[in-house]
Amino acid sequence: MLDVRRMQVLRAVVTSGSVTAAAANLGYTPSAVSQQIGVLEKEAGIALLERFGRGVRPTAAGRLLTEHAAVIGRQVAEAETALADLRAGRTGRIAVRYFATAGADLVAPALARFRTEHPGVRVDLRIADAAPLDEEADLTLVVRPRGGGPDSAGDGLRLVHLLDDPYRAVLPKGHPLAERRTAVELAELAGEPWVGSERPGPCLDAVLDACAAAGFSPDIAVECEEYATAQGFVAAGLGISLVPLMGLGSRHPNVVVRKVRGPEPVRSIHAAVRESSLSLPAVRGLLTALQEV
């Protein structure tokens, strides 16, 4: 196989017209340059230079390799520039995965901030509610139990806490508790029919754990996995529901929303970032934007 570095030495000899001049330009001794050319000729299996006057000139094979060496040199320079831009966060691509209710209030404003500082970085943004985590993603928004836990999620992932998203009681207008202006005690909802708003997973676990702490298990009369649909069922008088604050962006006109306590159910939102991606300024910049939002 041809050695790329020796091809660049050949190019220096050809462009300067002599071994001595090439050695001076490269900072080598003439004998070192001659040795490199000799090894390259053995690799190529053909003579690359011939004497011409007081200097040398390339053979047909020498001209061929010199032309390719010029192309390789340009490509290496372009690669170095591209790598420097990537290291500096000026270019590149970040794969981000998020769940639906984090989009409007968290992801959108964070991306707006990020793009002002990293306009040349492409963000591949896709919704992904289901586990397991996308192996190609640099950063994924996930829900984890409140109250800490390990910073590492395994598989080379670092968990960074972003915010706690509390649940609110969604009641039909005319419900006795809807008249109250203070927070609703969770235990007061024990005898109510419930509209389930969560699919099995950490979000539902946050609700069930809070109910268990209040001494009951909710009676799920209607199952649904969309917060807007859950509000519709509540408005129709089919039950009450608990919906996270970030899921209440669009409120049904026939429901009333109240705070919950004793305890307050909360889902904890984290960014799961690949350890290998944390070395990229663009990924760190997006993480900072999410934390600021």
Phi, psi and chi 1 to 4 in degrees:
 res  aa     phi    psi   chi1   chi2   chi3   chi4
   1 MET       -  139.2 -179.9  178.4  -68.2      -
   2 LEU   -71.6  138.9  -62.0  175.1      -      -
   3 ASP   -88.2  122.5 -173.2  -82.0      -      -
   4 VAL   -64.3  -37.8  173.5      -      -      -
   5 ARG   -66.0  -38.6  -69.0  170.8  -62.9  178.4
   6 ARG   -68.9  -31.8  -65.5 -170.3 -176.3  103.9
   7 MET   -63.1  -35.5  -71.1  175.4   63.8      -
   8 GLN   -69.7  -33.0  -62.5  -55.8  -39.8      -
   9 VAL   -64.5  -43.8  172.5      -      -      -
  10 LEU   -58.0  -44.0  171.7   65.4      -      -
  11 ARG   -60.9  -39.5 -178.8 -174.0  174.5 -160.8
  12 ALA   -64.9  -40.2      -      -      -      -
  13 VAL   -65.0  -45.6  173.0      -      -      -
  14 VAL   -64.6  -45.4  171.5      -      -      -
  15 THR   -70.7  -30.0   54.7      -      -      -
  16 SER   -88.5  -22.3   62.8      -      -      -
  17 GLY    91.5   -5.2      -      -      -      -
  18 SER  -157.7  157.5   72.8      -      -      -
  19 VAL   -67.1  -40.0  170.6      -      -      -
  20 THR   -63.3  -45.3  -58.9      -      -      -
  21 ALA   -65.6  -40.4      -      -      -      -
  22 ALA   -63.9  -40.3      -      -      -      -
  23 ALA   -61.7  -40.7      -      -      -      -
  24 ALA   -65.1  -40.8      -      -      -      -
  25 ASN   -69.1  -35.5  -66.1  -26.5      -      -
  26 LEU   -86.8  -15.7  -64.4  172.9      -      -
  27 GLY    81.6   21.9      -      -      -      -
  28 TYR  -106.0  171.8  -62.7  160.4      -      -
  29 THR   -86.3  153.2   63.2      -      -      -
  30 PRO   -56.2  -37.0  -28.5   37.2      -      -
  31 SER   -66.8  -35.1   61.2      -      -      -
  32 ALA   -66.3  -40.2      -      -      -      -
  33 VAL   -64.9  -45.4  171.2      -      -      -
  34 SER   -60.2  -39.6  -63.8      -      -      -
  35 GLN   -64.0  -42.4 -176.3  179.9   23.7      -
  36 GLN   -63.2  -40.0  -67.9  -66.4  -49.2      -
  37 ILE   -66.4  -39.7  -63.3  -61.7      -      -
  38 GLY   -61.8  -43.3      -      -      -      -
  39 VAL   -65.2  -40.4  174.2      -      -      -
  40 LEU   -64.2  -37.6 -176.3   60.2      -      -
  41 GLU   -65.1  -36.3  -73.7 -179.0  -32.6      -
  42 LYS   -65.8  -39.8  -70.7 -178.8  179.4  179.6
  43 GLU   -64.6  -39.6  -67.8  174.2  -15.9      -
  44 ALA   -79.2  -24.2      -      -      -      -
  45 GLY    73.4   24.5      -      -      -      -
  46 ILE  -161.8  151.8 -168.6  172.1      -      -
  47 ALA   -67.5  140.3      -      -      -      -
  48 LEU  -112.4  -23.6  -58.4  174.9      -      -
  49 LEU  -129.9  153.0  -63.7  173.1      -      -
  50 GLU  -139.8  150.8   60.4 -176.2    5.5      -
  51 ARG   -68.4  142.7  -68.1 -166.0  174.3  -83.4
  52 PHE  -148.8  105.3 -179.4   73.1      -      -
  53 GLY    63.0 -127.8      -      -      -      -
  54 ARG   -90.8   -1.5  -65.3 -175.4  177.1 -179.4
  55 GLY  -124.1 -148.4      -      -      -      -
  56 VAL  -136.4  160.1  -67.0      -      -      -
  57 ARG  -138.7  156.9   64.3 -178.1 -179.8 -175.0
  58 PRO   -77.3  146.5   29.4  -36.0      -      -
  59 THR   -77.1 -179.6   62.5      -      -      -
  60 ALA   -59.5  -40.9      -      -      -      -
  61 ALA   -66.8  -36.9      -      -      -      -
  62 GLY   -64.5  -40.8      -      -      -      -
  63 ARG   -64.8  -39.8  -75.3 -166.5  -59.9  -88.0
  64 LEU   -60.7  -49.2  177.6   66.1      -      -
  65 LEU   -67.6  -34.0  -76.1 -169.1      -      -
  66 THR   -63.5  -40.7  -61.3      -      -      -
  67 GLU   -63.8  -43.4  -68.7  170.1   -1.2      -
  68 HIS   -67.4  -35.1  -78.3  -76.6      -      -
  69 ALA   -63.3  -36.8      -      -      -      -
  70 ALA   -64.6  -42.7      -      -      -      -
  71 VAL   -63.7  -44.6  172.6      -      -      -
  72 ILE   -62.6  -40.0  -67.5  171.2      -      -
  73 GLY   -60.8  -43.1      -      -      -      -
  74 ARG   -65.3  -41.2  -71.9 -166.1  -61.7  -89.5
  75 GLN   -65.7  -39.3  -69.2  176.0  -24.7      -
  76 VAL   -64.4  -42.0  170.0      -      -      -
  77 ALA   -62.8  -41.8      -      -      -      -
  78 GLU   -64.3  -39.8  -68.7  171.4    0.1      -
  79 ALA   -63.9  -41.1      -      -      -      -
  80 GLU   -63.6  -41.3  -69.9  175.0  -18.7      -
  81 THR   -64.8  -44.9  -60.4      -      -      -
  82 ALA   -63.0  -39.5      -      -      -      -
  83 LEU   -66.5  -40.1 -172.0   58.6      -      -
  84 ALA   -63.6  -39.9      -      -      -      -
  85 ASP   -64.6  -39.5  -72.5  -20.4      -      -
  86 LEU   -65.9  -44.6 -179.1   66.7      -      -
  87 ARG   -62.0  -33.5  -74.4 -162.0  -56.2  -98.5
  88 ALA   -85.0   -6.7      -      -      -      -
  89 GLY    81.4   16.8      -      -      -      -
  90 ARG   -84.3  -26.3  -67.8 -173.8  -69.2  -91.4
  91 THR  -138.3 -179.2   61.2      -      -      -
  92 GLY   120.9 -172.6      -      -      -      -
  93 ARG  -139.8  133.2  169.9 -174.7  169.8  -84.6
  94 ILE  -118.4  128.9  -57.8  176.5      -      -
  95 ALA   -96.3  119.8      -      -      -      -
  96 VAL  -123.4  135.6  178.1      -      -      -
  97 ARG  -122.5  140.6  -56.0  -67.4  178.3 -100.1
  98 TYR  -145.5  162.9   71.6  104.3      -      -
  99 PHE  -100.0  157.7   54.8   91.1      -      -
 100 ALA   -54.1  -49.1      -      -      -      -
 101 THR   -73.1   -9.8   52.7      -      -      -
 102 ALA   -85.6   -9.5      -      -      -      -
 103 GLY   -63.6  -60.5      -      -      -      -
 104 ALA   -68.9  -45.9      -      -      -      -
 105 ASP   -86.5  -21.3  -66.6  -25.3      -      -
 106 LEU  -119.2  -56.8 -179.8   58.3      -      -
 107 VAL   -69.0  -47.4  177.5      -      -      -
 108 ALA   -59.2  -52.4      -      -      -      -
 109 PRO   -65.8  -32.4   20.4  -31.5      -      -
 110 ALA   -65.9  -42.2      -      -      -      -
 111 LEU   -64.8  -36.8  -84.4 -179.3      -      -
 112 ALA   -61.2  -42.4      -      -      -      -
 113 ARG   -65.6  -44.4  -65.8 -170.3 -175.0 -165.9
 114 PHE   -60.5  -42.9  173.2   78.5      -      -
 115 ARG   -69.4  -23.3  -76.7  178.4  173.2  169.6
 116 THR   -69.1  -28.8   61.5      -      -      -
 117 GLU   -98.5  -23.4  -61.8 -179.4    2.0      -
 118 HIS  -132.4   63.2  -58.1  -88.2      -      -
 119 PRO   -65.3  -21.9   24.1  -34.3      -      -
 120 GLY   -89.7   -1.1      -      -      -      -
 121 VAL   -95.0  127.8  177.4      -      -      -
 122 ARG   -87.7  132.6  175.6 -173.4  170.8 -174.4
 123 VAL  -108.6  116.5  178.1      -      -      -
 124 ASP   -89.4   98.6  175.4   13.2      -      -
 125 LEU  -107.7  120.6 -177.5   63.9      -      -
 126 ARG  -137.7  149.3  -60.5 -178.7 -171.3  177.8
 127 ILE   -83.8  138.6 -166.8  165.7      -      -
 128 ALA  -154.3   93.3      -      -      -      -
 129 ASP   -83.0  -24.0  -76.1  -32.4      -      -
 130 ALA   -96.0  149.7      -      -      -      -
 131 ALA   -86.3  161.0      -      -      -      -
 132 PRO   -77.7  171.5   30.8  -36.9      -      -
 133 LEU   -66.4  146.8  -59.9 -177.8      -      -
 134 ASP   -66.5  122.7 -171.6  -23.1      -      -
 135 GLU   -66.5  -21.9  -66.7 -177.6   -5.0      -
 136 GLU   -87.3  -10.1  -64.0 -177.6   -2.5      -
 137 ALA   -77.2  137.1      -      -      -      -
 138 ASP   -81.4  -34.1  -61.7  -67.8      -      -
 139 LEU  -144.9  131.2 -175.0  151.3      -      -
 140 THR  -131.2  132.4  -57.3      -      -      -
 141 LEU   -83.1  129.3  -65.5 -174.6      -      -
 142 VAL  -136.1  162.0  -63.3      -      -      -
 143 VAL  -108.1  131.9  175.2      -      -      -
 144 ARG  -130.9  161.7  -72.0  -70.3 -175.4  -90.4
 145 PRO   -58.2  144.4  -23.4   33.7      -      -
 146 ARG   -71.4  148.6 -171.0 -174.9 -173.8 -171.2
 147 GLY   104.0   21.1      -      -      -      -
 148 GLY    97.2 -132.5      -      -      -      -
 149 GLY   102.9  179.4      -      -      -      -
 150 PRO   -65.1  147.9   23.9  -33.6      -      -
 151 ASP   -73.4  -19.6  -68.3  -26.0      -      -
 152 SER  -101.7  136.0  174.8      -      -      -
 153 ALA  -100.5   10.7      -      -      -      -
 154 GLY    79.0  173.0      -      -      -      -
 155 ASP    54.2   34.3  -63.6  -32.9      -      -
 156 GLY    72.8   26.0      -      -      -      -
 157 LEU  -109.2  139.4  -67.4  171.7      -      -
 158 ARG  -109.9  126.6  172.9   69.2   55.0 -178.9
 159 LEU   -91.9  128.9  -76.4  177.0      -      -
 160 VAL  -122.8  118.5  179.6      -      -      -
 161 HIS   -69.3  133.1  178.5 -101.1      -      -
 162 LEU  -108.0  -51.9  -63.5  177.1      -      -
 163 LEU  -165.0  163.2   71.7  146.9      -      -
 164 ASP  -105.7  130.2  -70.5  -29.5      -      -
 165 ASP  -111.5  102.8 -171.7   21.8      -      -
 166 PRO   -75.8  150.8   29.1  -35.4      -      -
 167 TYR   -87.2  150.7  -80.9   77.3      -      -
 168 ARG  -121.8  148.4  -63.8  -70.4 -174.8 -107.8
 169 ALA   -80.1  128.8      -      -      -      -
 170 VAL  -108.8  117.2 -179.7      -      -      -
 171 LEU  -120.7  148.9  -48.5  169.5      -      -
 172 PRO   -71.8  146.5   24.7  -32.1      -      -
 173 LYS   -58.8  138.2  -79.5 -171.7  174.7  179.7
 174 GLY    94.9   -9.4      -      -      -      -
 175 HIS   -67.8  141.3 -169.1  -76.7      -      -
 176 PRO   -54.6  -38.4  -26.3   34.0      -      -
 177 LEU   -75.1  -16.4  -66.1  175.2      -      -
 178 ALA   -69.3  -22.7      -      -      -      -
 179 GLU   -76.0  -18.1  -58.2  -60.4  -37.2      -
 180 ARG   -77.8  137.7 -173.2 -176.1  -57.6  173.0
 181 ARG   -93.3  -16.4  -63.1  -61.1  176.9 -176.1
 182 THR   -89.9  175.9   57.6      -      -      -
 183 ALA   -66.7  150.0      -      -      -      -
 184 VAL   -89.1  133.5  173.4      -      -      -
 185 GLU   -73.1  131.9  -65.1  -70.0  -24.6      -
 186 LEU   -57.8  -36.7 -173.6   56.7      -      -
 187 ALA   -63.0  -22.7      -      -      -      -
 188 GLU   -70.3  -14.1  -66.2 -179.9  -76.1      -
 189 LEU   -96.2    2.1  -56.6  177.0      -      -
 190 ALA   -62.1  -38.1      -      -      -      -
 191 GLY   -89.5    5.9      -      -      -      -
 192 GLU   -89.3  151.1  -60.5  -79.7  -10.5      -
 193 PRO   -73.0  140.1   25.1  -32.2      -      -
 194 TRP  -110.5  145.4  -79.0   52.8      -      -
 195 VAL  -100.7  108.2  175.7      -      -      -
 196 GLY   -69.5  127.1      -      -      -      -
 197 SER  -108.7   -0.4   64.6      -      -      -
 198 GLU  -124.7  145.6  -58.9  -74.0    8.4      -
 199 ARG   -83.6  162.8   68.2 -176.6   63.6 -179.3
 200 PRO   -55.5  134.9  -26.8   36.0      -      -
 201 GLY   151.6 -169.4      -      -      -      -
 202 PRO   -63.2  -30.3   20.4  -32.2      -      -
 203 CYS   -68.1  -47.4  -65.7      -      -      -
 204 LEU   -64.4  -37.1  178.8   58.5      -      -
 205 ASP   -59.5  -38.1  -69.6  -16.0      -      -
 206 ALA   -62.1  -39.7      -      -      -      -
 207 VAL   -70.0  -48.2  173.1      -      -      -
 208 LEU   -64.1  -38.3  -63.8  179.1      -      -
 209 ASP   -65.4  -39.1  -70.9  -13.1      -      -
 210 ALA   -66.5  -41.6      -      -      -      -
 211 CYS   -63.5  -41.3  -69.8      -      -      -
 212 ALA   -61.3  -39.5      -      -      -      -
 213 ALA   -65.9  -28.2      -      -      -      -
 214 ALA   -86.5   -1.1      -      -      -      -
 215 GLY    92.9   22.1      -      -      -      -
 216 PHE  -152.8  167.8   72.0   98.5      -      -
 217 SER  -117.0  128.2  177.7      -      -      -
 218 PRO   -65.3  144.6   23.8  -33.5      -      -
 219 ASP   -91.3   97.6  175.7   17.6      -      -
 220 ILE   -79.1  105.4  -52.4  -64.8      -      -
 221 ALA   -88.4  -30.9      -      -      -      -
 222 VAL  -133.9  130.0  179.8      -      -      -
 223 GLU  -102.3  135.9  -71.1 -173.1   -6.9      -
 224 CYS  -158.0  156.1  108.3      -      -      -
 225 GLU  -120.8   16.2  -63.4  179.0   -6.8      -
 226 GLU  -128.0  132.5  -65.4  179.7  -10.0      -
 227 TYR   -66.4  -38.6  -60.6  133.2      -      -
 228 ALA   -64.2  -41.1      -      -      -      -
 229 THR   -66.2  -39.4  -56.3      -      -      -
 230 ALA   -59.5  -41.3      -      -      -      -
 231 GLN   -62.4  -36.7  -70.1 -172.3   57.8      -
 232 GLY   -63.5  -42.4      -      -      -      -
 233 PHE   -64.9  -41.0  -76.2  129.7      -      -
 234 VAL   -63.3  -44.3  172.2      -      -      -
 235 ALA   -60.5  -31.0      -      -      -      -
 236 ALA   -80.2   -1.2      -      -      -      -
 237 GLY    83.7   19.9      -      -      -      -
 238 LEU   -87.5   -3.8  -60.9  178.9      -      -
 239 GLY   156.2 -175.3      -      -      -      -
 240 ILE  -110.1  168.9   61.4   91.4      -      -
 241 SER  -149.0  161.4 -172.6      -      -      -
 242 LEU  -113.9  127.4  -70.0 -173.2      -      -
 243 VAL  -131.8  134.6  174.4      -      -      -
 244 PRO   -65.7  151.6   23.0  -32.5      -      -
 245 LEU   -56.1  -39.3 -166.6   57.2      -      -
 246 MET   -69.9  -13.8  -70.2  177.0   64.2      -
 247 GLY   -93.1    3.5      -      -      -      -
 248 LEU  -106.9   29.4  -71.4  170.3      -      -
 249 GLY   -60.1  -38.5      -      -      -      -
 250 SER  -118.0  110.4  178.0      -      -      -
 251 ARG   -97.5  137.9  -61.3 -169.0 -176.9 -175.9
 252 HIS   -69.3  138.6 -164.7  -72.4      -      -
 253 PRO   -67.3  -16.6   23.7  -33.7      -      -
 254 ASN  -107.2   24.2  -67.4  -37.8      -      -
 255 VAL  -125.2  160.4  -57.3      -      -      -
 256 VAL  -122.2  136.8  173.9      -      -      -
 257 VAL  -110.5  130.8  176.9      -      -      -
 258 ARG  -133.2  149.9  -68.0  -71.6  179.6  -96.2
 259 LYS   -66.9  156.8  -69.5 -176.2  177.5  179.9
 260 VAL  -124.0  143.8 -178.3      -      -      -
 261 ARG  -144.4  168.9   65.6 -172.3 -179.4 -169.3
 262 GLY    77.8   47.0      -      -      -      -
 263 PRO   -92.9  173.8   34.9  -36.6      -      -
 264 GLU   -90.1  117.6  179.2 -174.9   53.9      -
 265 PRO   -66.7  137.3  -16.9   30.2      -      -
 266 VAL  -141.6  136.1  175.0      -      -      -
 267 ARG  -105.6  138.4   63.9  176.9 -173.2  174.8
 268 SER  -103.8  122.9 -171.2      -      -      -
 269 ILE  -101.1  128.9  -61.1  174.1      -      -
 270 HIS  -125.6  159.3  -66.0   71.4      -      -
 271 ALA  -101.9  121.7      -      -      -      -
 272 ALA   -94.8  109.1      -      -      -      -
 273 VAL  -112.5  135.6 -169.8      -      -      -
 274 ARG   -67.1  132.0  -61.2 -137.4  162.4  -91.6
 275 GLU   -55.9  -40.8  -65.0  -85.3    9.4      -
 276 SER   -67.3  -25.1   58.5      -      -      -
 277 SER   -82.8  -19.0  -61.2      -      -      -
 278 LEU   -65.2  -16.6  -78.9  171.1      -      -
 279 SER   -76.5  -12.8   62.3      -      -      -
 280 LEU   -87.4  125.0  -59.9  175.2      -      -
 281 PRO   -57.5  -34.7  -24.5   34.4      -      -
 282 ALA   -64.7  -41.8      -      -      -      -
 283 VAL   -65.7  -42.9  172.7      -      -      -
 284 ARG   -63.2  -37.0  -64.7 -162.3  -56.7  -88.7
 285 GLY   -65.4  -40.5      -      -      -      -
 286 LEU   -67.7  -39.8  179.2   57.0      -      -
 287 LEU   -62.3  -42.0 -179.4   58.9      -      -
 288 THR   -61.9  -42.3  -61.8      -      -      -
 289 ALA   -61.7  -41.6      -      -      -      -
 290 LEU   -64.1  -40.9  -73.4  166.6      -      -
 291 GLN   -65.8  -39.4  -70.0  172.1  -46.9      -
 292 GLU   -66.4  -39.7  -69.1  173.7  -10.2      -
 293 VAL   -67.5      -  169.7      -      -      -
